[in-house]
Amino acid sequence: MQKHTPEPLMDYLKRYDDHPRLNTTMATKYPGLLDLDVNHFNKKPRVRVSLMPQIFADVLEPKMQKIESRIHDINRLKKLGWEVHINYSPVVFDYKWSERYSDLFKMVRAIAGENKCEVIALTNHAKQMAKASEQAQKLMAASCEVKNESGVMRYPLKDKQVYLNHWKFLYSAYFDIDTIRYIF
């Protein structure tokens, strides 16, 4: 993977570096491409590295950087001056989800240590389902409760709260629960 930080990114980040209230934040599934040293900035820009168990990533984002590789990039980005958060998204609940997330947490703990994080359960839309592979449709099928008038679907609320509470319980075996910035 060739690393190159385009000048527009530097310009964009610098625009907010001196702002009294605003800072920059972005999410990526390709942290390996980010090589900009921001140690000289006034404020650390935030980058959220998206993670999920590799088995889900292979289905939902097959052409993206591998999960273990993303985890290895977390400490490298910190050394470059970035404020790094983990973006556990989308969180997928299948029949082996708790085992898969426990394995992911073990890997994150061993490689990157504790980090702030955001947690977002899988949502989908009928248009996404129509374009998705058969395997992706199977993963997405359980998030079928219509959330709003635009047709966004989520896990049924009665189930989702139970799943997220268990997810937090698993997470707390590896990390301080207070590192979760938000979860929904």
C-alpha positions as CSV (number, residue, x, y, z in Angstrom):
1,M,0.0,0.0,0.0
2,Q,1.6,3.3,-1.1
3,K,1.3,6.0,1.5
4,H,0.8,9.6,0.4
5,T,-1.0,12.3,2.2
6,P,-2.6,14.7,-0.3
7,E,-2.1,18.4,0.3
8,P,-5.8,19.1,0.5
9,L,-5.9,17.0,3.7
10,M,-3.2,19.1,5.3
11,D,-5.0,22.3,4.2
12,Y,-8.3,21.0,5.6
13,L,-6.8,20.1,8.9
14,K,-4.8,23.3,9.3
15,R,-8.0,25.3,8.6
16,Y,-9.4,24.1,11.9
17,D,-6.2,23.8,13.9
18,D,-6.4,27.5,15.0
19,H,-10.2,27.6,15.4
20,P,-11.1,28.4,19.0
21,R,-14.0,25.8,19.2
22,L,-13.9,23.4,16.3
23,N,-11.6,20.5,15.6
24,T,-11.4,17.9,12.8
25,T,-12.6,14.3,13.0
26,M,-12.8,11.7,10.3
27,A,-13.3,7.9,10.1
28,T,-11.3,5.5,8.0
29,K,-11.1,1.9,6.9
30,Y,-7.7,2.6,5.4
31,P,-5.6,3.9,8.3
32,G,-2.5,2.5,6.5
33,L,-2.8,5.3,3.9
34,L,-2.6,8.1,6.5
35,D,1.0,9.2,7.0
36,L,0.6,12.8,7.9
37,D,2.6,13.9,11.0
38,V,0.4,16.3,13.0
39,N,2.7,16.6,16.0
40,H,3.3,20.3,15.2
41,F,-0.5,21.1,15.2
42,N,-2.0,23.1,18.0
43,K,-4.8,20.5,18.4
44,K,-4.7,16.9,17.6
45,P,-7.1,16.0,14.8
46,R,-9.2,12.9,15.5
47,V,-9.2,9.8,13.4
48,R,-11.7,7.0,14.1
49,V,-10.4,3.6,12.9
50,S,-13.3,1.4,11.9
51,L,-13.2,-2.1,13.3
52,M,-15.3,-5.2,13.3
53,P,-14.5,-9.0,13.4
54,Q,-12.7,-9.9,10.2
55,I,-15.4,-12.5,9.3
56,F,-17.9,-9.6,9.1
57,A,-15.5,-7.3,7.3
58,D,-14.9,-9.9,4.6
59,V,-18.6,-9.8,3.8
60,L,-19.6,-6.2,4.4
61,E,-16.4,-4.4,3.3
62,P,-14.4,-7.0,1.3
63,K,-12.1,-4.5,-0.5
64,M,-11.0,-2.6,2.6
65,Q,-7.8,-2.8,4.7
66,K,-7.8,-5.9,6.8
67,I,-8.8,-5.5,10.5
68,E,-5.6,-6.7,12.1
69,S,-3.6,-4.3,9.8
70,R,-5.9,-1.4,10.9
71,I,-5.3,-2.3,14.6
72,H,-1.5,-2.2,14.0
73,D,-1.9,1.3,12.5
74,I,-3.4,2.7,15.7
75,N,-0.2,3.2,17.6
76,R,1.6,4.4,14.5
77,L,-1.1,7.1,14.1
78,K,-0.7,8.1,17.7
79,K,3.0,8.6,17.2
80,L,2.2,10.9,14.3
81,G,0.2,13.0,16.7
82,W,-3.3,11.9,15.9
83,E,-6.0,11.5,18.6
84,V,-7.1,7.9,17.7
85,H,-10.5,6.5,18.5
86,I,-11.8,3.1,17.6
87,N,-15.1,3.1,15.7
88,Y,-16.7,-0.3,16.4
89,S,-19.1,-0.1,13.4
90,P,-21.2,-1.7,12.3
91,V,-21.6,-4.0,15.2
92,V,-23.2,-7.2,13.8
93,F,-25.1,-9.6,16.0
94,D,-25.1,-13.2,14.6
95,Y,-25.2,-16.6,16.3
96,K,-21.4,-16.3,17.3
97,W,-21.1,-12.6,17.7
98,S,-20.0,-12.6,21.4
99,E,-17.2,-15.0,20.7
100,R,-16.1,-12.9,17.6
101,Y,-16.1,-9.6,19.5
102,S,-14.3,-11.2,22.4
103,D,-11.6,-12.3,20.0
104,L,-11.5,-8.8,18.5
105,F,-11.2,-7.1,21.9
106,K,-8.3,-9.5,22.8
107,M,-6.5,-8.5,19.6
108,V,-7.1,-4.8,20.1
109,R,-5.9,-5.1,23.7
110,A,-2.8,-6.9,22.8
111,I,-1.8,-4.7,19.8
112,A,-3.2,-1.2,20.5
113,G,-4.2,-1.1,24.1
114,E,-7.0,0.9,25.5
115,N,-8.6,3.7,23.3
116,K,-11.7,5.8,23.4
117,C,-14.3,4.4,21.1
118,E,-17.7,4.8,19.5
119,V,-20.1,2.0,18.9
120,I,-22.8,1.8,16.3
121,A,-25.0,-1.3,15.7
122,L,-25.7,-2.3,12.1
123,T,-28.4,-0.5,10.3
124,N,-29.4,-1.0,6.7
125,H,-32.0,0.0,4.1
126,A,-34.0,-1.9,1.5
127,K,-31.9,-0.3,-1.3
128,Q,-28.7,-1.5,0.4
129,M,-30.2,-5.0,0.8
130,A,-31.0,-5.1,-2.9
131,K,-27.4,-4.3,-3.9
132,A,-25.8,-6.5,-1.2
133,S,-24.3,-9.9,-1.7
134,E,-26.2,-12.9,-0.5
135,Q,-23.9,-13.3,2.5
136,A,-24.3,-9.6,3.4
137,Q,-28.1,-9.9,3.1
138,K,-28.0,-12.7,5.7
139,L,-26.0,-10.6,8.1
140,M,-28.3,-7.6,7.5
141,A,-31.6,-9.5,7.7
142,A,-31.8,-9.3,11.5
143,S,-31.7,-5.5,11.4
144,C,-35.1,-5.3,9.9
145,E,-37.2,-3.0,12.1
146,V,-37.9,0.2,10.3
147,K,-36.4,3.1,12.2
148,N,-37.8,6.1,10.4
149,E,-39.8,7.4,7.4
150,S,-36.7,7.3,5.2
151,G,-36.7,3.5,5.5
152,V,-33.6,3.0,7.6
153,M,-33.8,-0.3,9.4
154,R,-32.2,-1.4,12.7
155,Y,-32.2,-4.4,15.0
156,P,-35.6,-4.5,16.8
157,L,-35.3,-2.2,19.9
158,K,-36.3,-4.9,22.3
159,D,-33.4,-7.1,21.1
160,K,-30.9,-4.4,20.4
161,Q,-30.8,-3.2,24.0
162,V,-30.1,-6.7,25.2
163,Y,-27.4,-7.2,22.6
164,L,-25.7,-3.8,23.4
165,N,-25.8,-4.5,27.1
166,H,-24.1,-7.8,26.5
167,W,-21.6,-6.2,24.1
168,K,-20.7,-3.7,26.8
169,F,-20.3,-6.5,29.3
170,L,-17.8,-8.3,27.0
171,Y,-16.0,-5.0,26.3
172,S,-15.6,-4.3,30.0
173,A,-13.6,-7.5,30.4
174,Y,-10.9,-5.9,28.3
175,F,-11.3,-2.1,28.6
176,D,-12.7,0.5,31.0
177,I,-16.3,1.0,30.1
178,D,-15.8,4.8,30.4
179,T,-13.8,4.7,27.2
180,I,-17.0,4.3,25.2
181,R,-17.9,7.8,24.1
182,Y,-21.3,6.7,22.7
183,I,-23.2,3.5,21.8
184,F,-26.3,3.1,19.8
